[in-house]
């Protein structure tokens, strides 16, 4: 019994040694020509503006969590639909009913989560309020009347 753990330990040590050897060899044979452009950070090809330690609105995180929640739902729904459609599994008594009710329960729990997020207002995105400023213009107000929407 203890010898089997010895085999696992030997393979683990051999893997770590192999990884260390490969990384050491790669460090010596790779080109290393850093410059200012290569060492700078970027986001989607854009130049960074300002400090990276700025505060973000928490709504971005809520939207990201809701996205992950419903992506996980799809990850479970597609394989379930493929397995549910197999005719060979319908030979098992009450399997279809069990699988169908199980998925209704799963989607129902996720619907409750969506209803909770909707009720709390997490799905409402606050739009910025535009401030109208009065400016002195040499053009009379009557000249703008035909272009303004009613």
N, C-alpha and C positions, 0 to 999 in steps of 0.2 A: 504494500500500500504506500509506504513512504517513498519507494523508488519512483512511483508515478509523479509525485510532486517534484522529485529530482529532475525528471525529464522536462517538466513544465518550467522549472527554474533555469535549467540549462538552455532551453529554447529562448526564454526571456532574456537571459544574459547574452546569448549569441545575437539576438535581434538588436539589443542596445549597442553591443560592440560593433556590429555591422553598420548600424546607422551612424555611430560616431566616426567610424572609418570613412564612410562615404562622404559625410559632411566635411571632414577634415581635408580629404582629397579635393573636393569641390572648391573649398576655400583657396587652395593653392593654384588651381588651374583656371579659375574663372577670371575674366577681366574685371578690374576694379578701377574705374575712372569716374569717381563722383564729382559732380559740379553743382552749382547753386540751383539750376533748374531741376536736376534729378532729385535733389534733397528737399525740394519744396513740396508742400501739401497742395492738393487740388481736390475739387469736388465736381464731378461730371465735366471735367475739362475746363472749368472756370477757375480764374485766379482767386485765391482767398482774400476776403475783405475783412479787416478788423481782427479782433481777438476771437479765438475759438471757444473761449470760456464764457459765452453769452448765454443768457437765459432764453429758453424757448417757451412758447405758450403751451400749457399742458394739454390743450385740445389736440395737438399733433400726436401726443402719446395715446390719447383716448381713441383717436381715429386709427392709429396703428394697431392697437389692441383689438379693436372691433374687426379690423381687416384680418388679423391673425385668427380670431375666433371663427369667422365664416370661411376662411381658407381651410381650417382644420375640419370644419363640417364637410366641405367638398372632398377632402382627402378620405373621409370615412364613407361618404355617400357613393362614390364611383365604384369602389371594390364591392360594396354591398349590392349595388345594382347588378353588377356582373355575376356575382354568386347567386343572387336571388333569381336570376333568369335561367339558371341551369335546370333542365328538366330532370336530371338524375337525382337531384336533391329533393324533388317533389315526392319521391317515393317514400321518404321518411314521414311517418304520420305527424301531422300538425307542425311540421317544420316551417312551411310557408306562413302559416298564421303567426307563429312565434317570431319569425324574422320580420314580418310586416309590422307587428305591434311593437317590436323592439325599435325599429326605425322610426315609427310614429312617436314613440317616447323620446328618442334622441332628438328628433327635429322639434318636438314640443318643448323640450328643455331649452334648446337654442332659441326658439321663438320667444320663450319667456325672457331670456337674456336680451333679445332684441327689443321686446316691449319695455323692459326695465330701462334700457339705454335710451329709448325713444321718450319714455315718460320723464326721465331725468333731464332731458334736453341735450344729451351728449351728441345727438346727430344733427343738431342745429348749429350751423356755422354762423358766427356773428359777422355781419358785414360792416365795414367801416362807414361811419356817418360822414357824408360830405358836408363840409362847411361852406356855405355860400358867403362870399365876401363882396361887399359893395366897393366898387372902384369908380374913380372919376374917369369918365370916358368922353372924348370930344364927339363921339357919335351919338345922336339922339336915340332915346329908347324906342321911338316909333319905327326906326329903321330895322330893329330886331324883331318886330311883331310878326312879320310874314314868315320868319324862319323858326319861330318858337312853336313847339308842339302844344296842341290844346289839351 
